[in-house]
Amino acid sequence: QRTNKDIQSSAELAQATNSEVAATRATALENGEIVESAIQAMEQIQGSFAEVEKITKMIQDIAFQTNILALNAGVEATRAGEAGKGFGVVATEVRALAQRSSEAVTSIQRLMSTSGEKIAHGSDQVAASGKALKDMIERIDKVSEQVEELAAASDAQARGLNAVDGALSELERDTQQNAAMAEQSSAASGLLNQEVTKLNQRTASFRSGRASADPDNGAEVDLRLYG
């Protein structure tokens, strides 16, 4: 009976464990969806970085062309002499502005390059986390299958032991009935032995009396045949 209770407890524990595994799987799936969203966000950020890189490259090219134009304008202003002094000043300022724009774009590109590397690393980490979650979900599924099999086996074993307990109870009742019948049979055998003993005694007395009453009778009657 104790073993049956233990197996029943094991079956209940397996069912509870299976429920916990299912809850863990659901949580892992939710986290997997969050990680998938993060991966998509990282991909969008990387796409935006690619667009910004194109724009900064275009600005860099414009600054370079502006610098060349300003340089040519300064040369032409010098050739013009006094008439071109004002234009030369403007050309110098345009060259300085183009140079500063180029330097600013270069700084932006360096920052973007560093940020892009960090974002790429973060994207790789998020992707690795997503893969780890998928692997964990697969393992959880395997554990869930094993726990379900264990629960089914424990439940079947518990039902089998219940059937065995019922059969043993019936066997015990039959054994008790047989014991009672054996006692009754033993008592009946004792009474029968007593009756046989009395009958033998009566037969012996009858035989002795018959022999005394008929001493010339050579054929002795064996009364045991009538017992």
MORASUL-V359671 format. One record per residue. N is the residue number from 1. RES is the residue in three letters. PSI is psi as a letter, one per 30 degrees, with the letter a starting at -180 (NA if undefined). OMEGA is omega in whole degrees, -180 to 180 (NA if undefined). D_CENTER is the distance of its C-alpha to the mean C-alpha in Angstrom with 2 decimals. Layout:
((N,RES,PSI,OMEGA,D_CENTER) (N,RES,PSI,OMEGA,D_CENTER))
This chain:
((1,GLN,e,178,30.84) (2,ARG,e,179,29.09) (3,THR,e,179,26.75) (4,ASN,e,178,25.97) (5,LYS,e,179,25.15) (6,ASP,e,-180,22.85) (7,ILE,e,177,20.95) (8,GLN,e,177,20.89) (9,SER,e,178,19.54) (10,SER,e,178,16.79) (11,ALA,e,178,15.94) (12,GLU,e,178,16.04) (13,LEU,e,179,13.91) (14,ALA,e,178,11.19) (15,GLN,e,179,11.63) (16,ALA,e,178,11.63) (17,THR,e,179,8.45) (18,ASN,e,177,6.80) (19,SER,e,178,8.93) (20,GLU,e,178,8.06) (21,VAL,e,178,4.38) (22,ALA,e,178,6.51) (23,ALA,e,178,9.10) (24,THR,e,179,7.63) (25,ARG,e,179,7.00) (26,ALA,e,178,10.49) (27,THR,e,179,11.91) (28,ALA,e,178,10.98) (29,LEU,e,177,12.63) (30,GLU,e,178,15.53) (31,ASN,e,177,16.00) (32,GLY,e,178,15.96) (33,GLU,e,179,18.70) (34,ILE,e,179,20.61) (35,VAL,e,178,20.55) (36,GLU,e,176,21.71) (37,SER,e,179,24.48) (38,ALA,e,178,25.43) (39,ILE,e,179,25.70) (40,GLN,e,179,27.93) (41,ALA,e,178,29.97) (42,MET,e,179,30.47) (43,GLU,e,177,31.63) (44,GLN,e,178,34.02) (45,ILE,e,178,35.36) (46,GLN,e,176,35.94) (47,GLY,e,178,37.72) (48,SER,e,178,39.83) (49,PHE,e,178,40.68) (50,ALA,e,179,41.88) (51,GLU,e,179,44.13) (52,VAL,e,177,45.46) (53,GLU,e,177,46.23) (54,LYS,e,-179,48.26) (55,ILE,e,180,50.14) (56,THR,e,177,50.89) (57,LYS,e,178,52.10) (58,MET,e,178,54.32) (59,ILE,e,178,55.67) (60,GLN,e,178,56.29) (61,ASP,e,179,58.25) (62,ILE,e,179,60.22) (63,ALA,e,178,61.06) (64,PHE,e,179,62.20) (65,GLN,e,178,64.39) (66,THR,e,179,65.73) (67,ASN,e,179,66.70) (68,ILE,e,179,68.56) (69,LEU,e,179,70.35) (70,ALA,e,178,71.30) (71,LEU,e,178,72.61) (72,ASN,e,178,74.72) (73,ALA,e,178,75.91) (74,GLY,e,178,77.01) (75,VAL,e,180,78.93) (76,GLU,e,178,80.68) (77,ALA,e,178,81.45) (78,THR,e,178,83.08) (79,ARG,f,-179,85.21) (80,ALA,f,177,86.31) (81,GLY,b,-178,87.81) (82,GLU,e,-178,88.64) (83,ALA,f,-177,87.51) (84,GLY,g,-178,84.04) (85,LYS,e,-180,83.39) (86,GLY,e,178,81.50) (87,PHE,e,178,79.43) (88,GLY,e,177,78.71) (89,VAL,e,179,77.43) (90,VAL,e,180,75.07) (91,ALA,e,179,73.92) (92,THR,e,179,73.27) (93,GLU,e,179,71.17) (94,VAL,e,178,69.20) (95,ARG,e,179,68.56) (96,ALA,e,179,67.40) (97,LEU,e,178,65.10) (98,ALA,e,179,63.67) (99,GLN,e,179,63.18) (100,ARG,e,178,61.37) (101,SER,e,179,59.19) (102,SER,e,179,58.37) (103,GLU,e,180,57.52) (104,ALA,e,179,55.32) (105,VAL,e,178,53.48) (106,THR,e,178,53.05) (107,SER,e,178,51.56) (108,ILE,e,180,49.22) (109,GLN,e,177,48.18) (110,ARG,e,179,47.49) (111,LEU,e,179,45.38) (112,MET,e,178,43.55) (113,SER,e,178,43.00) (114,THR,e,179,41.50) (115,SER,e,179,39.38) (116,GLY,e,177,38.33) (117,GLU,e,179,37.17) (118,LYS,e,179,35.16) (119,ILE,e,178,33.67) (120,ALA,e,178,32.89) (121,HIS,e,178,31.22) (122,GLY,e,178,29.25) (123,SER,e,177,28.30) (124,ASP,e,179,27.12) (125,GLN,e,179,25.06) (126,VAL,e,178,23.51) (127,ALA,e,177,22.87) (128,ALA,e,177,21.26) (129,SER,e,178,19.03) (130,GLY,e,178,18.12) (131,LYS,e,179,17.39) (132,ALA,e,178,15.27) (133,LEU,e,178,13.20) (134,LYS,e,177,12.98) (135,ASP,e,-180,11.97) (136,MET,e,179,9.24) (137,ILE,e,178,8.01) (138,GLU,e,178,8.51) (139,ARG,e,178,6.69) (140,ILE,e,178,3.43) (141,ASP,e,179,4.88) (142,LYS,e,179,5.94) (143,VAL,e,179,3.66) (144,SER,e,178,3.38) (145,GLU,e,-180,6.90) (146,GLN,e,180,7.75) (147,VAL,e,178,7.17) (148,GLU,e,177,9.10) (149,GLU,e,179,11.56) (150,LEU,e,179,12.02) (151,ALA,e,179,12.67) (152,ALA,e,179,15.00) (153,ALA,e,180,16.70) (154,SER,e,179,17.25) (155,ASP,e,178,18.61) (156,ALA,e,179,20.80) (157,GLN,e,178,22.01) (158,ALA,e,178,22.84) (159,ARG,e,178,24.79) (160,GLY,e,179,26.50) (161,LEU,e,175,27.56) (162,ASN,e,178,28.87) (163,ALA,e,179,30.93) (164,VAL,e,178,32.13) (165,ASP,e,178,33.11) (166,GLY,e,179,35.05) (167,ALA,e,178,36.77) (168,LEU,e,178,37.64) (169,SER,e,177,39.05) (170,GLU,e,179,41.18) (171,LEU,e,179,42.24) (172,GLU,e,178,43.23) (173,ARG,e,178,45.27) (174,ASP,e,179,46.91) (175,THR,e,178,47.65) (176,GLN,e,178,49.25) (177,GLN,e,178,51.28) (178,ASN,e,178,52.37) (179,ALA,e,179,53.37) (180,ALA,e,178,55.41) (181,MET,e,178,57.02) (182,ALA,e,177,57.77) (183,GLU,e,178,59.45) (184,GLN,e,179,61.42) (185,SER,e,178,62.35) (186,SER,e,179,63.45) (187,ALA,e,179,65.58) (188,ALA,e,178,67.05) (189,SER,e,178,67.81) (190,GLY,e,178,69.59) (191,LEU,e,179,71.68) (192,LEU,e,177,72.42) (193,ASN,e,179,73.56) (194,GLN,e,179,75.81) (195,GLU,e,178,77.31) (196,VAL,e,178,77.84) (197,THR,e,178,79.55) (198,LYS,e,-179,81.80) (199,LEU,e,177,82.55) (200,ASN,e,178,83.47) (201,GLN,e,179,85.73) (202,ARG,e,179,87.42) (203,THR,e,179,87.76) (204,ALA,e,180,89.31) (205,SER,e,179,91.73) (206,PHE,e,-179,92.58) (207,ARG,e,180,93.21) (208,SER,e,180,95.44) (209,GLY,e,-180,97.42) (210,ARG,e,-179,97.91) (211,ALA,e,-180,99.21) (212,SER,e,-178,101.74) (213,ALA,f,-176,102.98) (214,ASP,i,-175,103.54) (215,PRO,f,-177,104.49) (216,ASP,f,-179,106.21) (217,ASN,j,-176,103.22) (218,GLY,f,-180,102.13) (219,ALA,j,180,98.85) (220,GLU,k,-179,96.35) (221,VAL,k,178,93.73) (222,ASP,j,-177,90.22) (223,LEU,f,178,88.65) (224,ARG,f,178,85.23) (225,LEU,f,-179,84.93) (226,TYR,f,-180,84.93) (227,GLY,NA,NA,82.40))
